Amino acid sequence: MFATERVRLRPPTPDDAPNMFRLYGDPELHLVTDGEPFLPPHVGQIRARLEKKVTDPPDGQANVSLVAETVADGTFLGGSVLWGISAFNQYAHLGISLLPEARGQGYGTEVIRLLCRYGFRNRNLRRLELETLASNTAMRRTAEACGFTHEGTQREREYDGDGFADMVIYGLLRRDWTP
């Protein structure tokens, strides 16, 4: 679907359920990527959701979820999402979750750049937003490397397992985007 020399984004299939289970079944990762309480999933539930997306696909207006994998051999790296898409206001949020073994190798930067390309070129969006915990220095560095501007900090917004942590907001306008 969308690719660099190392990374490809594609729609998930039911066969991705075991890998998605590894990713979304991690309670520690859930604390930094989701604002809801962790409910341990079952791989069967994840597979059923993926099967439903194949037989009854969403209209693509609110969220677009894509799997990140290596181009070389299809190794699962993680998931990515363009969410909260507002066609009227021409903006969306983006997010990524990578398996621990995929982190620190530059894959996150490539995934974010691919999501930006999709959002700006294929969805005709004007603005993309990214939110992360202030303590997530890896994601903050990735956002800045991709041209995002730190636009603000919301104090004590998200529960991080130990208390309420600050959330930082980054934005990228289409006119500032470098493909």
C-alpha positions in Angstrom: 0.0 0.0 0.0 2.5 2.7 1.2 6.1 1.9 1.6 9.7 3.1 2.1 12.7 0.9 1.3 12.3 -0.8 4.7 8.7 -0.4 5.9 5.3 -1.1 4.4 1.9 -0.1 5.7 -1.1 -2.2 4.7 -4.6 -2.9 6.0 -4.7 -5.6 8.7 -6.1 -9.1 7.9 -7.5 -11.8 10.2 -4.1 -13.5 10.0 -2.6 -10.6 11.8 -4.5 -11.4 15.0 -1.6 -13.2 16.8 0.7 -10.3 16.2 -1.9 -7.7 17.1 -2.5 -9.7 20.2 1.2 -9.4 21.1 1.0 -5.7 20.6 -2.4 -4.8 22.1 -2.2 -7.4 24.9 0.8 -5.6 26.5 -0.6 -3.7 29.6 2.5 -1.4 29.8 2.2 -0.3 26.2 -1.5 0.2 26.7 -0.8 2.7 29.5 1.2 5.0 27.1 -1.0 4.5 24.0 -4.6 4.4 25.2 -6.7 6.6 27.4 -9.0 3.8 28.5 -8.6 1.1 31.2 -6.7 -2.0 30.1 -9.0 -5.0 29.5 -6.9 -8.1 28.6 -8.0 -9.2 25.1 -8.2 -12.7 23.8 -6.6 -13.4 20.4 -10.0 -14.8 19.2 -11.6 -11.4 20.0 -8.9 -9.6 17.9 -9.4 -12.0 15.1 -13.2 -11.6 15.1 -12.8 -7.8 14.9 -10.4 -8.1 12.0 -12.7 -10.6 10.2 -15.6 -8.1 10.7 -13.5 -5.3 9.1 -13.0 -7.6 6.1 -16.7 -8.5 5.7 -18.1 -5.2 6.9 -15.4 -2.6 6.3 -15.8 0.8 8.0 -16.4 3.8 5.8 -12.9 5.1 6.5 -14.1 8.5 7.7 -13.2 8.3 11.4 -10.2 5.9 11.6 -7.8 4.2 9.3 -5.8 1.4 10.9 -2.7 0.0 9.1 -0.2 -2.7 10.0 3.5 -1.8 9.8 5.8 -4.5 8.5 9.2 -4.9 6.9 9.4 -4.8 3.1 12.2 -7.4 3.1 10.3 -10.3 4.7 7.0 -9.1 6.0 8.1 -9.1 9.7 5.4 -7.5 11.8 6.6 -4.3 13.4 3.4 -2.8 14.9 0.3 -0.9 14.2 -0.5 2.7 13.0 -3.6 4.7 12.9 -5.0 7.9 11.4 -7.9 8.7 13.8 -10.4 11.4 14.5 -10.4 12.3 10.9 -12.4 15.5 10.2 -13.1 15.9 6.5 -14.8 19.3 7.1 -11.9 20.8 9.1 -9.3 18.7 7.1 -7.3 17.4 10.1 -6.6 14.1 11.8 -4.6 12.6 14.6 -2.0 9.9 14.1 -0.5 7.3 16.3 1.8 4.3 16.2 2.6 1.3 18.4 5.6 -0.8 17.8 6.7 -4.1 19.3 9.6 -3.7 21.7 12.0 -5.4 19.3 11.1 -2.9 16.5 11.8 0.2 18.6 15.0 2.2 18.4 15.7 1.3 14.8 14.1 4.2 12.9 11.0 2.3 12.0 8.8 4.7 13.9 10.0 7.7 11.9 9.3 5.9 8.6 5.8 4.9 9.8 5.0 8.5 10.8 6.3 9.8 7.5 4.2 7.3 5.6 1.1 8.3 7.6 1.8 11.9 6.8 2.0 11.1 3.1 -1.2 9.3 3.3 -3.0 12.0 5.3 -1.8 14.9 3.2 -1.7 13.4 -0.3 -4.4 10.7 -0.2 -6.9 12.2 2.3 -6.2 15.9 1.3 -5.8 16.9 5.0 -4.5 20.3 5.9 -3.2 19.4 9.4 -2.0 16.3 11.4 -1.8 16.1 15.1 0.2 13.8 17.4 -0.2 13.5 21.2 2.1 11.6 23.5 3.0 11.5 27.2 5.6 14.2 27.9 7.9 11.4 29.3 7.8 9.5 25.9 11.1 11.0 24.6 11.4 8.5 21.7 8.0 9.6 20.3 8.8 13.2 20.9 12.1 12.9 19.0 10.3 11.1 16.2 7.6 13.8 15.9 10.2 16.5 15.7 12.3 14.5 13.2 9.2 14.3 11.0 8.7 18.1 11.1 6.0 18.3 13.8 6.0 21.4 16.0 5.4 21.2 19.8 2.3 23.2 20.3 1.5 22.7 23.9 1.4 20.7 27.1 -1.7 19.6 28.9 -0.8 19.1 32.6 -1.7 15.9 34.3 -4.0 14.8 31.5 -3.4 11.0 31.2 -3.0 8.2 33.8 0.3 6.5 33.2 0.1 3.7 35.8 1.8 5.7 38.5 -0.3 8.9 38.5 -1.4 11.5 36.1 1.1 12.6 33.5 1.5 15.6 31.2 0.5 15.1 27.6 2.3 17.0 24.8 0.6 18.0 21.6 2.5 18.2 18.2 1.1 19.6 15.0 2.1 19.5 11.3 0.6 21.7 8.7 0.5 20.5 5.1 2.4 23.7 4.0 5.2 22.8 6.4 5.4 19.1 5.4 8.4 17.9 3.5 7.6 14.7 1.6 
